[in-house]
Amino acid sequence: MNKKLFTQIRNEWRSNLWLALELLVVSVVMWYIIDLLYCRLATYLEPRGFDTEHCYLIDMGVLTDKSPDYTPYSDTHKQSDEVRELVERLRRRPEVEAVSLSQNSYPYNGSNGSAEVDYDTLHAPRWTIRRIVTPDFVRVFRYQGTRGETSEQLAEILERGDFLASDNLYRKYSIPMTPLVGKKDFYLFGDTAQMYRLGAALQNVRYDDFSQARSSYSMAFNMNLLSDDWIHADNELCVRVRADRDQNFMENLKADSEKQFRIGNLYISDIKSFKDIRRSFQQGETSEMRNLVVGMGFLLLNIFLGLLGTFWFRTQQRRGEIALHKAMGATDGAVFGRLMSEGIFLLLIVTVLAVIIDIVLAHFELNSWRNGTTLEWPRLAFCVASTFILIAAMIGVGIGIPARRAMKVQPAEALHDE
């Protein structure tokens, strides 16, 4: 059977050559599309390192001296005291699970500060995000440690004065932070006069849903260990609400804000859910991703219709051959298997050449970047296999439907038409 199939393909080499060239082009193009979609989707589905479900950002406002209720600040009346009191009142609400203050730290935040984290000859990247936070910040966003530390344990570590850092901070040296946990010889913020201890290594915290975890660097330090000047109305006030009590939280808090949360000159000016913050922050990337998926989907549909039409027409033209096989006693299954084997065999031959071209394109960095490279063998194997399966399915449909129809026609009638 295989020998006869090979002989037939060789005898029809002219028509098969053009078909093979079409399959080769389609295979390379589809691999490129699948590789691009794979990279985008794999990045989007990576663990984020934080959780914003049931979380809210509360904006604080301050009365101006033109307000009749304004009270001038003094040594006995500080804005930092008002902020702390607001935090405590929020914490006492039964539906609230955790409350934190921070500066340039919450997720999906385009305003960032950078930090220097040095250990011996190791230096963190200059774009390491500095998160100055109160200990409850890691409870609000449910950070996790690489050694299994829970957000509660991480909060305790911050409380005792240690700092936290993402495990990838020294990735350029191929040194994870986890083995350095407990070391006391770290210099922070460019200050070489004081050393700090690494309390825990964090599971990498992504910058947003479209950035890889491996290239998102961050560290966290306890705001309460700094001066009162760090605590003010411009801080980020973040709240996590208990999952079973998160009904109409924003409306209820706004209704109570003037009566229960007006403290001196301080008041609640706005409340935003992180669902809205996330959508607004990533609106551009989300639209780009959606357009990319739609565009690639449309291109794949055209490829599918093109291949389908090619094999459909090719099979239709072979009605006489199908009838002859049946007249010679071949079963429907044998005829169908022979036609399908011919298409898959051509695809196998072409796939070998397509893989070589794919490797060359990836070597010259002409496809998508991921994990710092364009050529990853597991990724290449997955995308090539996906391409092969999709094209095989197109060939199966293009051959199967017209072949089934042709085999329903009586051999004498088909031969008479020929």
C-alpha positions in Angstrom: 0.0 0.0 0.0 2.8 2.4 1.0 4.8 1.6 -2.1 1.8 2.1 -4.4 1.0 5.4 -2.6 4.6 6.6 -3.1 4.5 5.5 -6.8 1.3 7.4 -7.4 2.6 10.6 -5.7 5.8 10.4 -7.8 3.9 9.8 -11.0 1.7 12.9 -10.3 4.7 15.0 -9.3 3.8 18.1 -11.2 0.4 18.6 -9.5 1.8 17.4 -6.2 4.7 19.9 -6.4 2.5 22.9 -6.6 0.3 21.5 -3.8 3.5 20.9 -1.7 4.6 24.5 -2.3 1.2 25.7 -1.1 1.4 23.5 2.0 4.9 24.8 2.7 3.9 28.4 2.6 0.8 27.8 4.6 2.7 25.8 7.2 5.3 28.5 7.8 2.7 31.3 7.9 0.5 29.3 10.3 3.5 28.5 12.6 4.3 32.2 12.8 0.7 33.1 13.7 0.4 30.3 16.3 3.8 31.3 17.8 2.7 34.9 18.1 -0.6 34.0 19.7 1.1 31.4 22.0 3.5 34.0 23.3 0.8 36.6 24.0 -1.6 34.1 25.6 1.1 32.3 27.7 2.2 35.7 29.1 -1.3 36.7 29.8 -2.0 33.5 31.7 1.1 33.6 33.9 0.5 33.8 37.6 0.3 37.5 38.5 1.8 37.3 42.0 -1.1 39.3 43.5 -4.9 39.2 43.8 -7.1 42.2 43.3 -10.5 40.5 43.7 -12.7 42.3 46.2 -10.1 45.1 46.5 -10.8 48.9 46.4 -8.7 52.1 46.2 -9.9 55.0 48.4 -8.8 58.5 47.5 -8.4 60.9 50.5 -9.1 64.6 50.3 -8.1 67.5 52.6 -10.1 70.6 53.4 -8.4 73.8 52.3 -8.0 76.8 54.6 -10.9 78.5 52.8 -13.3 76.0 54.3 -15.0 77.1 57.5 -14.3 73.6 59.0 -10.6 73.8 58.3 -8.3 73.3 61.3 -4.7 74.4 60.9 -2.1 71.6 61.4 0.3 71.8 64.3 2.6 69.7 66.4 -0.5 68.3 68.2 -2.7 68.1 65.1 -1.0 66.3 62.3 -2.3 65.0 59.0 -0.5 61.7 59.6 -2.6 61.2 62.7 -5.8 61.8 60.7 -4.7 59.3 58.1 -3.9 56.6 60.7 -7.3 57.2 62.4 -9.1 56.8 59.1 -7.3 53.5 58.5 -8.3 52.2 62.0 -11.9 53.2 61.4 -12.0 51.4 58.1 -10.4 48.3 59.7 -13.2 48.2 62.2 -15.9 47.8 59.6 -17.2 44.2 59.7 -17.0 43.7 55.9 -13.3 44.9 55.7 -10.6 42.2 55.8 -7.4 44.3 55.5 -6.5 48.0 55.0 -3.1 49.4 53.9 -1.3 52.6 53.1 1.3 52.7 50.4 3.2 55.0 48.0 3.4 54.2 44.2 2.8 50.5 45.0 -0.7 49.2 44.1 -1.2 47.0 41.0 -2.0 48.5 37.7 -0.3 51.8 38.7 1.6 53.8 36.1 3.3 55.9 38.8 6.3 54.1 40.2 9.4 54.7 42.2 12.6 52.8 41.8 14.9 51.2 44.4 18.5 50.2 44.7 19.0 46.8 46.3 22.7 45.9 46.6 24.3 42.8 48.1 28.0 42.4 47.9 28.7 42.8 44.1 25.1 42.1 43.1 22.9 45.0 42.0 19.2 45.0 41.3 18.1 46.4 37.9 17.6 50.2 37.9 13.9 49.8 37.1 13.2 47.7 40.3 9.9 49.0 41.6 10.1 50.4 45.2 7.0 49.6 47.2 6.8 51.6 50.4 3.9 50.0 52.2 2.4 49.3 55.6 2.5 45.6 56.5 -1.1 45.0 55.7 -0.4 45.8 52.0 0.7 42.2 51.4 -2.5 41.0 53.1 -4.7 43.2 50.9 -3.1 41.9 47.7 -2.3 38.4 49.0 1.4 38.3 48.1 3.1 34.9 48.6 6.6 33.9 49.5 8.7 31.4 47.5 9.1 29.2 50.6 5.4 29.0 51.1 5.1 32.1 53.3 1.5 33.3 53.5 0.5 36.9 53.3 0.0 36.9 57.1 3.6 35.7 57.6 4.9 38.3 55.1 3.1 41.0 57.0 4.8 39.9 60.2 8.2 40.0 58.4 7.6 43.6 57.3 6.4 44.5 60.8 9.7 43.4 62.4 11.7 45.6 60.0 12.9 43.2 57.3 12.3 43.9 53.6 10.8 41.7 50.8 12.1 41.3 47.3 10.9 39.4 44.2 12.8 36.2 43.6 14.0 37.4 40.2 15.8 40.5 41.5 19.3 39.2 40.6 18.2 37.3 37.5 21.0 38.8 35.4 23.4 37.0 37.7 21.4 33.8 37.6 21.0 34.0 41.4 17.5 33.7 42.9 16.7 35.6 46.0 15.4 32.6 48.0 18.9 31.3 49.1 19.7 34.8 50.3 16.7 35.0 52.7 18.0 35.8 56.2 21.1 37.6 55.0 21.7 41.0 56.8 24.1 42.6 54.4 21.8 44.4 52.0 22.0 48.1 51.2 18.8 49.8 50.2 18.0 53.1 48.5 21.7 53.9 47.9 22.3 54.2 51.6 25.6 52.4 52.5 25.4 53.5 56.2 22.8 51.0 57.2 22.3 47.4 56.3 19.0 45.5 56.1 17.9 41.9 56.2 16.0 40.1 53.5 13.0 38.6 55.3 11.5 36.6 52.4 11.6 36.2 48.7 8.4 37.0 46.9 6.8 35.0 44.2 7.4 37.3 41.2 4.9 40.2 41.1 4.0 41.1 37.6 3.7 44.8 36.5 0.4 44.1 34.6 -1.3 41.3 32.8 0.8 41.8 29.6 4.3 41.9 31.2 6.2 38.7 32.0 6.9 37.9 35.6 10.6 37.3 34.9 11.1 40.9 33.9 9.0 42.5 36.6 11.3 43.4 39.6 10.1 44.8 42.9 10.9 45.1 46.6 8.7 46.1 49.6 9.7 48.0 52.8 7.7 49.0 55.8 6.4 52.5 55.7 5.9 52.6 59.4 9.7 52.5 59.9 10.1 55.8 58.1 9.3 59.3 59.3 5.8 60.7 59.7 6.4 62.7 56.5 5.7 59.5 54.5 2.2 59.3 55.8 -0.2 61.8 54.3 -3.4 62.2 52.3 -1.7 61.5 49.0 -1.0 57.9 50.1 -2.7 55.0 48.4 -5.4 53.7 50.8 -6.2 50.2 49.7 -8.9 47.9 51.2 -9.7 44.2 50.8 -13.4 43.3 51.5 -14.4 39.9 52.7 -15.7 37.9 49.8 -19.0 37.1 51.4 -19.6 40.8 52.3 -18.7 42.4 49.0 -22.1 43.6 48.1 -22.6 47.3 47.4 -19.5 48.1 49.4 -18.7 51.3 47.5 -22.3 52.7 47.8 -22.4 51.8 51.6 -19.0 53.4 52.3 -19.9 56.6 50.3 -23.1 56.8 52.3 -21.2 56.6 55.6 -18.2 58.6 54.6 -19.3 62.1 55.8 -20.7 60.8 59.0 -18.2 58.2 60.1 -15.0 59.0 58.0 -14.6 62.7 58.2 -11.7 63.2 60.5 -10.5 66.7 61.1 -9.6 68.0 57.7 -9.5 64.6 56.1 -12.3 63.0 54.2 -13.0 60.3 51.6 -13.1 61.9 48.2 -13.5 58.8 45.9 -13.7 55.0 45.9 -12.6 52.9 42.9 -12.7 49.1 42.5 -9.6 47.4 41.2 -11.7 45.8 38.5 -12.2 49.3 37.0 -8.6 50.3 37.7 -7.3 47.2 35.9 -9.6 47.7 32.9 -8.7 51.4 32.6 -4.9 50.8 33.0 -4.8 48.1 30.4 -7.3 49.5 27.9 -4.7 50.1 25.2 -3.1 46.7 25.6 -6.4 44.9 25.8 -7.6 46.6 22.6 -4.4 45.7 20.8 -4.7 42.1 22.0 -8.3 41.9 20.9 -7.4 43.3 17.4 -4.5 40.9 17.1 -6.7 37.9 17.9 -9.4 39.0 15.5 -6.8 39.7 12.7 -5.0 36.4 13.2 -8.3 34.6 13.4 -9.4 36.2 10.1 -6.1 35.2 8.5 -6.4 31.6 9.8 -10.0 31.5 8.4 -8.8 32.5 5.0 -6.0 29.9 5.1 -8.6 27.3 6.1 -10.9 28.2 3.3 -8.0 28.2 0.8 -6.7 24.8 1.8 -10.3 23.5 2.0 -11.0 24.6 -1.5 -7.8 23.3 -2.9 -8.3 19.7 -1.6 -12.0 19.8 -2.2 -11.5 20.7 -5.9 -8.7 18.2 -6.2 -10.9 15.4 -4.7 -13.8 16.3 -6.9 -11.6 16.1 -10.0 -10.8 12.5 -9.0 -14.3 11.1 -9.1 -13.4 8.9 -12.0 -10.4 7.5 -10.1 -12.6 6.8 -7.1 -15.1 5.0 -9.3 -12.4 2.9 -10.9 -11.1 1.8 -7.5 -14.6 0.8 -6.4 -15.2 -1.0 -9.7 -12.0 -3.0 -9.0 -13.5 -4.1 -5.7 -12.1 -1.5 -3.3 -14.2 -0.7 -0.2 -15.2 2.8 0.7 -12.8 2.7 3.7 -9.9 1.7 1.5 -10.6 4.4 -1.0 -11.1 7.0 1.7 -7.9 5.9 3.5 -5.8 6.1 0.3 -7.0 9.7 -0.4 -6.4 10.8 3.1 -3.0 9.1 3.3 -1.9 10.9 0.2 -2.7 14.3 1.7 -1.1 13.5 5.1 2.0 12.1 3.4 2.5 15.3 1.4 2.0 17.3 4.6 4.6 15.2 6.5 7.2 15.8 3.7 6.4 19.5 3.7 6.5 19.8 7.5 10.1 18.6 7.6 11.1 21.5 5.3 8.8 23.9 7.2 10.5 23.1 10.5 13.9 23.9 9.0 12.5 27.3 7.8 10.9 27.9 11.2 14.2 27.3 13.0 16.0 29.7 10.7 13.4 32.4 11.2 13.6 32.0 15.0 17.4 32.0 14.9 17.4 35.3 13.1 14.8 36.6 15.7 12.1 37.2 13.1 9.3 35.8 15.3 8.0 36.7 18.8 10.1 37.2 21.9 9.4 35.3 25.1 11.6 34.5 28.1 14.4 36.6 26.5 14.6 34.6 23.3 12.8 33.8 20.1 14.0 30.1 19.9 12.7 27.9 22.6 12.6 24.2 21.7 9.5 23.2 23.7 7.7 26.2 22.3 8.8 25.5 18.8 7.7 21.8 19.1 4.3 22.9 20.5 3.7 25.4 17.7 4.9 23.0 15.0 2.7 20.3 16.3 -0.3 22.6 16.5 0.3 23.8 13.0 0.5 20.2 11.7 -2.7 19.2 13.5 -4.6 22.2 12.2 -3.5 21.7 8.6 -4.2 18.0 8.8 -7.7 18.8 10.0 -8.2 21.2 7.0 -6.9 18.5 4.7 -9.3 16.0 6.3 -12.3 18.2 5.8 -11.2 19.1 2.2 -10.8 15.5 1.2 -13.4 13.8 3.4 -16.6 15.5 2.4 -16.2 15.4 -1.4 -14.8 11.9 -1.2 -17.8 10.6 0.8 -20.1 12.2 -1.8 -18.2 10.7 -4.7 -18.3 7.3 -3.2 -22.1 7.4 -3.0 -22.2 7.7 -6.8 -22.4 4.4 -8.7 -19.1 3.5 -10.4 -20.7 3.1 -13.8 -22.4 6.5 -13.6 -19.2 8.2 -12.5 -17.2 6.6 -15.3 -19.8 7.5 -17.8 -19.6 11.2 -16.7 -15.8 11.0 -17.1 
